[in-house]
Amino acid sequence: MYRVGIVGCGNISGVHAKVLAALEETELVSCADIVRERADGMAASYGCRAYVDYEEMLEAERLDAVHLCTPHGLHPAMALAAAKRGIAVFTEKPPAIDRKGWEMIREAAGLVPVGICFQNRYHGNVIRMQELAASGDFGALRGIRAFVTWCRTADYYPAGGWKGTWATEGGGALINQAVHTLDLMLRFLGAPDQVEAHLANHHLRGVIEVEDTAEIYLRSGDRTALLYASTAYSADAPVIIELDLEGAVLRLEGDGLEIRRGGKAESVDCGGDIALGKSYWGVGHKACISDFYASIREGRPFANDPASCEVTMETLLSVYESRKI
């Protein structure tokens, strides 16, 4: 049984806690949050001990692993603090917001198992799309396009909060909402040799410093990838990822997948998943977290370790280094 703690008791931590409670090999023994009421609330719900200081928790509890559900900019230092105590780390995305932080994550991974929560890699339709693209039945990949059009209004960014700032969130629509889609696109494209981007703030000027809309152009050899991501839409629409292959188009929309060729569309059975949080977060948290602990038990690399995220992080950081709104 792995003894686990959670740092950060905001919205996404509830998904982690539900998964940890459902797995037979994990026990949620503690949680920490600088807001005492949040930590106490999680402790009451899951029968664990509450702390307001995460380092006090790391010292007091005999933890095997810790989940980081804190603001983006805090992930690297917290990961390294746990790793130096021999505690495995599972961190929410993004693992870092700059190269210094990313190097700290790499350092932590040299000491203990480190996992990154790119849970959408575990979706049934994503896995099936990868299988179809790799089969060779539809020819070579020519291009990729993707759309993330969600809704975030001013009340999503409370006064004095960490979201919406360069210093603590590290960006906006791309690093927070669309990073999963960028990650999936790069699994098909590979490392791009050209990265260009335009970031804009269309509807939240004066509310946030960062972008509400990002347009990304990627080039790898003769293949082109386009990503449009915005939180200025009227609703949280299903994510769309489309692969243009020589013999067909594979289109992922929400939890569906279609093969389009010859003017016809064929739906692909990808199996059913159940979302533990908001549907547009994705449904892969349980599979992702379960695989993290299985990888520790079996002594194998985790599929979402820092090495597997190098291309995503390099591309993400390159975008923000080249373009600030």
PyMOL commands that set and color helices and strands:
alter all, ss='L'
color gray80, all
select helices_A, chain A and resi 11-22+36-46+54-60+72-83+99-109+119-122+124-135+154-156+173-177+179-189+279-281+285-298+306-322
alter helices_A, ss='H'
color red, helices_A
select strands_A, chain A and resi 2-7+26-32+49-51+65-68+88-91+114-116+141-149+194-200+213-220+223-230+240-245+249-253+256-261+264-267
alter strands_A, ss='S'
color yellow, strands_A
deselect
rebuild
show_as cartoon
